[in-house]
Amino acid sequence: MKNSKFVFDKITKLFEQGLISSRDLTKEIVTILKSKRDEIVFKMKLTSKDEFEILTKRVENLEKRIEKLNPQKKERTKRVKKS
């Protein structure tokens, strides 16, 4: 019984170390992928979500100003004579 407990303890320690190393490995992979993603975004000169929202608000405000300055002309429809 004592020998089986010793073997069982050794197996559980190996299993725990395997889980810890696999967790560390997954964390490392995730950090590598995030850094690569950030590099790609930087190279493409993409904006962040906050900057994008600010820019869309600015565009909306400019569109409103343009509409106020240039009132829409009523378009007249031409009637076609039937022959």
DSSP file (Angstrom, degrees, kcal/mol; ACC not computed):
  #  RESIDUE AA STRUCTURE BP1 BP2  ACC     N-H-->O    O-->H-N    N-H-->O    O-->H-N    TCO  KAPPA ALPHA  PHI   PSI    X-CA   Y-CA   Z-CA
    1    1 A M     >        0   0    0      0, 0.0     4,-2.0     0, 0.0     5,-0.2   0.000 360.0 360.0 360.0 -39.6    0.0    0.0    0.0
    2    2 A K  H  >  +     0   0    0      1,-0.2     4,-1.8     2,-0.2     5,-0.1   0.878 360.0  50.2 -64.4 -37.9    2.8    2.3    0.8
    3    3 A N  H  > S+     0   0    0      2,-0.2     4,-2.3     1,-0.2    -1,-0.2   0.885 109.2  50.4 -68.0 -39.4    4.4    1.7   -2.6
    4    4 A S  H  > S+     0   0    0      1,-0.2     4,-2.6     2,-0.2    -1,-0.2   0.873 109.2  51.8 -68.7 -34.7    1.2    2.4   -4.5
    5    5 A K  H  X S+     0   0    0     -4,-2.0     4,-2.6     2,-0.2    -1,-0.2   0.907 109.7  50.1 -66.2 -40.0    0.7    5.7   -2.5
    6    6 A F  H  X S+     0   0    0     -4,-1.8     4,-2.2     2,-0.2    -2,-0.2   0.927 113.1  45.1 -62.2 -46.2    4.3    6.7   -3.5
    7    7 A V  H  X S+     0   0    0     -4,-2.3     4,-2.4     1,-0.2    -2,-0.2   0.905 112.6  51.5 -64.3 -41.7    3.7    6.0   -7.1
    8    8 A F  H  X S+     0   0    0     -4,-2.6     4,-2.5     1,-0.2    -2,-0.2   0.911 109.4  50.0 -63.4 -42.2    0.3    7.7   -7.1
    9    9 A D  H  X S+     0   0    0     -4,-2.6     4,-2.3     1,-0.2    -1,-0.2   0.905 110.8  49.6 -62.3 -41.9    1.9   10.8   -5.5
   10   10 A K  H  X S+     0   0    0     -4,-2.2     4,-2.2     2,-0.2    -1,-0.2   0.906 111.2  49.0 -63.6 -41.3    4.6   10.9   -8.2
   11   11 A I  H  X S+     0   0    0     -4,-2.4     4,-2.4     1,-0.2    -2,-0.2   0.911 111.1  49.4 -65.9 -41.8    2.0   10.5  -10.9
   12   12 A T  H  X S+     0   0    0     -4,-2.5     4,-2.7     2,-0.2    -1,-0.2   0.889 110.1  51.4 -66.0 -37.4   -0.1   13.3   -9.5
   13   13 A K  H  X S+     0   0    0     -4,-2.3     4,-2.5     2,-0.2    -1,-0.2   0.915 111.2  47.7 -64.2 -42.1    3.0   15.6   -9.2
   14   14 A L  H  X S+     0   0    0     -4,-2.2     4,-2.1     2,-0.2    -2,-0.2   0.910 112.3  49.8 -62.9 -41.0    3.9   15.0  -12.8
   15   15 A F  H  X S+     0   0    0     -4,-2.4     4,-2.1     2,-0.2    -2,-0.2   0.920 111.2  48.8 -64.0 -44.1    0.3   15.6  -13.9
   16   16 A E  H  X S+     0   0    0     -4,-2.7     4,-2.5     1,-0.2    -2,-0.2   0.910 111.5  49.3 -62.3 -42.8    0.2   18.9  -11.9
   17   17 A Q  H  X S+     0   0    0     -4,-2.5     4,-2.6     1,-0.2    -1,-0.2   0.867 109.4  53.0 -65.0 -35.8    3.5   20.0  -13.5
   18   18 A G  H  X S+     0   0    0     -4,-2.1     4,-2.2     2,-0.2    -1,-0.2   0.900 109.9  47.7 -65.0 -40.7    2.1   19.2  -16.9
   19   19 A L  H  X S+     0   0    0     -4,-2.1     4,-2.4     2,-0.2    -2,-0.2   0.915 112.8  48.6 -66.2 -42.5   -1.0   21.3  -16.3
   20   20 A I  H  X S+     0   0    0     -4,-2.5     4,-2.6     1,-0.2    -2,-0.2   0.930 113.0  46.7 -64.3 -43.9    1.1   24.2  -15.1
   21   21 A S  H  X S+     0   0    0     -4,-2.6     4,-2.4     1,-0.2    -1,-0.2   0.876 112.0  50.8 -67.2 -35.2    3.4   24.0  -18.0
   22   22 A S  H  X S+     0   0    0     -4,-2.2     4,-2.4     2,-0.2    -1,-0.2   0.881 110.5  49.6 -69.9 -35.5    0.6   23.7  -20.4
   23   23 A R  H  X S+     0   0    0     -4,-2.4     4,-2.6     2,-0.2    -2,-0.2   0.930 112.1  48.0 -65.0 -44.3   -1.1   26.8  -18.9
   24   24 A D  H  X S+     0   0    0     -4,-2.6     4,-2.4     1,-0.2    -2,-0.2   0.901 111.4  51.4 -61.4 -39.9    2.1   28.7  -19.1
   25   25 A L  H  X S+     0   0    0     -4,-2.4     4,-2.3     2,-0.2    -2,-0.2   0.920 110.5  47.2 -64.3 -43.9    2.5   27.6  -22.7
   26   26 A T  H  X S+     0   0    0     -4,-2.4     4,-2.4     2,-0.2    -2,-0.2   0.895 112.1  50.7 -66.2 -39.2   -1.0   28.7  -23.6
   27   27 A K  H  X S+     0   0    0     -4,-2.6     4,-2.4     1,-0.2    -1,-0.2   0.915 110.9  49.2 -63.3 -41.1   -0.5   32.1  -21.9
   28   28 A E  H  X S+     0   0    0     -4,-2.4     4,-2.2     2,-0.2    -2,-0.2   0.904 111.0  49.2 -64.6 -41.5    2.8   32.5  -23.8
   29   29 A I  H  X S+     0   0    0     -4,-2.3     4,-2.6     2,-0.2    -1,-0.2   0.909 110.8  50.7 -64.0 -41.8    1.1   31.7  -27.1
   30   30 A V  H  X S+     0   0    0     -4,-2.4     4,-2.4     1,-0.2    -2,-0.2   0.920 110.8  48.1 -63.8 -43.2   -1.7   34.2  -26.4
   31   31 A T  H  X S+     0   0    0     -4,-2.4     4,-2.2     2,-0.2    -1,-0.2   0.888 111.4  50.8 -65.7 -37.6    0.7   37.0  -25.5
   32   32 A I  H  X S+     0   0    0     -4,-2.2     4,-2.3     2,-0.2    -2,-0.2   0.931 111.3  47.9 -63.5 -44.9    2.7   36.3  -28.7
   33   33 A L  H  X S+     0   0    0     -4,-2.6     4,-2.4     1,-0.2    -2,-0.2   0.896 111.2  50.9 -63.9 -40.0   -0.4   36.4  -30.8
   34   34 A K  H  X S+     0   0    0     -4,-2.4     4,-2.4     2,-0.2    -1,-0.2   0.907 110.3  48.9 -64.5 -40.9   -1.5   39.6  -29.2
   35   35 A S  H  X S+     0   0    0     -4,-2.2     4,-2.1     2,-0.2    -1,-0.2   0.900 111.3  49.6 -66.9 -38.6    1.8   41.3  -29.8
   36   36 A K  H  X S+     0   0    0     -4,-2.3     4,-2.3     2,-0.2    -2,-0.2   0.906 110.3  51.4 -64.0 -40.9    1.8   40.1  -33.5
   37   37 A R  H  X S+     0   0    0     -4,-2.4     4,-2.5     1,-0.2    -2,-0.2   0.921 109.8  49.5 -60.8 -44.2   -1.8   41.5  -33.9
   38   38 A D  H  X S+     0   0    0     -4,-2.4     4,-2.3     1,-0.2    -1,-0.2   0.883 109.7  51.6 -63.5 -38.3   -0.6   44.8  -32.4
   39   39 A E  H  X S+     0   0    0     -4,-2.1     4,-2.4     2,-0.2    -1,-0.2   0.917 110.5  48.2 -63.2 -43.0    2.3   44.9  -34.8
   40   40 A I  H  X S+     0   0    0     -4,-2.3     4,-2.2     2,-0.2    -2,-0.2   0.918 111.7  49.4 -64.4 -43.7    0.0   44.3  -37.8
   41   41 A V  H  X>S+     0   0    0     -4,-2.5     5,-1.9     1,-0.2     4,-0.6   0.904 111.7  49.5 -62.6 -41.0   -2.4   47.0  -36.7
   42   42 A F  H ><5S+     0   0    0     -4,-2.3     3,-0.7     1,-0.2    -2,-0.2   0.910 110.9  49.2 -64.9 -41.7    0.4   49.4  -36.2
   43   43 A K  H 3<5S+     0   0    0     -4,-2.4    -1,-0.2     1,-0.2    -2,-0.2   0.866 111.7  48.4 -66.1 -35.5    1.9   48.7  -39.7
   44   44 A M  H 3<5S-     0   0    0     -4,-2.2    -1,-0.2    -5,-0.2    -2,-0.2   0.558 106.4-131.0 -81.3  -6.8   -1.5   49.1  -41.3
   45   45 A K  T <<5 +     0   0    0     -3,-0.7    -3,-0.2    -4,-0.6     2,-0.2   0.895  44.3 169.7  57.1  44.5   -2.0   52.4  -39.5
   46   46 A L      < -     0   0    0     -5,-1.9     2,-0.2     1,-0.1    -1,-0.2  -0.516  30.5-120.1 -82.1 153.9   -5.5   51.4  -38.3
   47   47 A T        -     0   0    0     -2,-0.2    -1,-0.1     1,-0.1     2,-0.1  -0.570  24.1-111.7 -92.0 158.7   -7.3   53.5  -35.7
   48   48 A S     >  -     0   0    0     -2,-0.2     4,-2.3     1,-0.1     5,-0.2  -0.298  34.6-101.5 -79.2 172.8   -8.4   52.3  -32.3
   49   49 A K  H  > S+     0   0    0      1,-0.2     4,-2.2     2,-0.2     5,-0.2   0.899 122.4  50.5 -63.9 -41.6  -12.1   51.9  -31.5
   50   50 A D  H  > S+     0   0    0      1,-0.2     4,-2.1     2,-0.2    -1,-0.2   0.925 111.4  47.5 -63.6 -44.7  -12.2   55.2  -29.5
   51   51 A E  H  > S+     0   0    0      1,-0.2     4,-2.4     2,-0.2    -1,-0.2   0.889 110.5  53.2 -63.4 -38.7  -10.5   57.1  -32.3
   52   52 A F  H  X S+     0   0    0     -4,-2.3     4,-2.4     2,-0.2    -1,-0.2   0.910 108.4  49.3 -63.4 -42.6  -12.9   55.6  -34.8
   53   53 A E  H  X S+     0   0    0     -4,-2.2     4,-2.0     2,-0.2    -1,-0.2   0.900 111.1  49.9 -64.4 -40.4  -15.9   56.7  -32.8
   54   54 A I  H  X S+     0   0    0     -4,-2.1     4,-2.1     1,-0.2    -2,-0.2   0.921 111.2  49.3 -63.4 -43.5  -14.5   60.2  -32.4
   55   55 A L  H  X S+     0   0    0     -4,-2.4     4,-2.3     1,-0.2    -2,-0.2   0.889 109.3  51.4 -64.9 -39.0  -14.0   60.4  -36.2
   56   56 A T  H  X S+     0   0    0     -4,-2.4     4,-2.3     1,-0.2    -1,-0.2   0.891 109.2  51.1 -66.0 -37.4  -17.5   59.2  -37.0
   57   57 A K  H  X S+     0   0    0     -4,-2.0     4,-2.3     2,-0.2    -1,-0.2   0.899 109.6  50.5 -64.5 -39.6  -19.0   61.9  -34.7
   58   58 A R  H  X S+     0   0    0     -4,-2.1     4,-2.4     2,-0.2    -2,-0.2   0.915 110.3  49.1 -63.3 -42.7  -16.9   64.5  -36.4
   59   59 A V  H  X S+     0   0    0     -4,-2.3     4,-2.4     2,-0.2    -2,-0.2   0.912 110.2  51.2 -63.9 -41.9  -18.1   63.4  -39.8
   60   60 A E  H  X S+     0   0    0     -4,-2.3     4,-2.1     1,-0.2    -1,-0.2   0.918 110.2  49.3 -61.4 -43.1  -21.7   63.4  -38.7
   61   61 A N  H  X S+     0   0    0     -4,-2.3     4,-2.1     1,-0.2    -1,-0.2   0.906 111.1  49.7 -63.2 -41.3  -21.3   66.9  -37.4
   62   62 A L  H  X S+     0   0    0     -4,-2.4     4,-2.3     1,-0.2    -1,-0.2   0.888 108.9  52.3 -65.0 -38.4  -19.8   68.1  -40.6
   63   63 A E  H  X S+     0   0    0     -4,-2.4     4,-2.2     1,-0.2    -1,-0.2   0.899 108.5  51.0 -64.3 -39.6  -22.6   66.5  -42.6
   64   64 A K  H  X S+     0   0    0     -4,-2.1     4,-1.9     2,-0.2    -2,-0.2   0.909 109.8  49.9 -63.7 -41.6  -25.2   68.3  -40.5
   65   65 A R  H  X S+     0   0    0     -4,-2.1     4,-2.1     1,-0.2    -2,-0.2   0.905 109.7  51.0 -63.2 -41.3  -23.4   71.6  -41.1
   66   66 A I  H  X S+     0   0    0     -4,-2.3     4,-2.6     1,-0.2    -1,-0.2   0.909 108.7  51.4 -62.8 -42.3  -23.3   71.0  -44.8
   67   67 A E  H  < S+     0   0    0     -4,-2.2    -1,-0.2     1,-0.2    -2,-0.2   0.873 110.1  49.7 -63.7 -36.2  -27.0   70.3  -44.9
   68   68 A K  H  < S+     0   0    0     -4,-1.9    -1,-0.2     1,-0.2    -2,-0.2   0.885 114.0  44.9 -69.4 -37.5  -27.7   73.5  -43.0
   69   69 A L  H  < S+     0   0    0     -4,-2.1    -2,-0.2     1,-0.2    -1,-0.2   0.864 118.3  42.6 -75.1 -36.3  -25.6   75.5  -45.4
   70   70 A N  S  < S-     0   0    0     -4,-2.6    -1,-0.2    -5,-0.2     2,-0.1  -0.835  81.1-153.9-113.5  93.8  -27.0   73.9  -48.6
   71   71 A P        -     0   0    0      0, 0.0     2,-0.2     0, 0.0    -3,-0.1  -0.397  30.8-102.8 -66.0 143.3  -30.7   73.5  -48.3
   72   72 A Q        -     0   0    0     -5,-0.2     2,-0.3    -2,-0.1    -5,-0.0  -0.443  31.3-134.1 -70.1 134.0  -32.0   70.7  -50.5
   73   73 A K        -     0   0    0     -2,-0.2     2,-0.4    -3,-0.1    -1,-0.1  -0.672  24.2-111.8 -85.5 141.1  -33.6   71.8  -53.7
   74   74 A K        -     0   0    0     -2,-0.3     2,-0.4     1,-0.1    -1,-0.1  -0.582  30.7-133.5 -73.5 127.4  -36.8   70.1  -54.5
   75   75 A E        -     0   0    0     -2,-0.4     2,-0.4     1,-0.0    -1,-0.1  -0.676  14.2-143.8 -84.3 131.9  -36.3   67.9  -57.5
   76   76 A R        -     0   0    0     -2,-0.4     2,-0.4     0, 0.0    -1,-0.0  -0.783  10.5-137.7 -94.9 136.8  -39.0   68.2  -60.1
   77   77 A T        -     0   0    0     -2,-0.4     2,-0.4     1,-0.0     0, 0.0  -0.773  15.9-131.9 -93.5 137.8  -40.0   65.1  -61.9
   78   78 A K        -     0   0    0     -2,-0.4     2,-0.5     1,-0.0    -1,-0.0  -0.716  14.6-137.9 -90.3 136.2  -40.4   65.4  -65.7
   79   79 A R        -     0   0    0     -2,-0.4     2,-0.5     0, 0.0    -1,-0.0  -0.782  12.6-140.2 -94.3 135.3  -43.6   64.0  -67.2
   80   80 A V        -     0   0    0     -2,-0.5     2,-0.3     1,-0.0     0, 0.0  -0.796  16.8-126.3 -95.9 133.8  -43.2   62.1  -70.3
   81   81 A K        -     0   0    0     -2,-0.5     2,-0.3     1,-0.0    -1,-0.0  -0.589  21.1-129.3 -79.3 136.9  -45.9   62.6  -73.0
   82   82 A K              0   0    0     -2,-0.3    -1,-0.0     1,-0.1     0, 0.0  -0.659 360.0 360.0 -82.9 139.5  -47.5   59.5  -74.2
   83   83 A S              0   0    0     -2,-0.3    -1,-0.1     0, 0.0    -2,-0.0   0.437 360.0 360.0-103.7 360.0  -47.6   59.1  -77.9
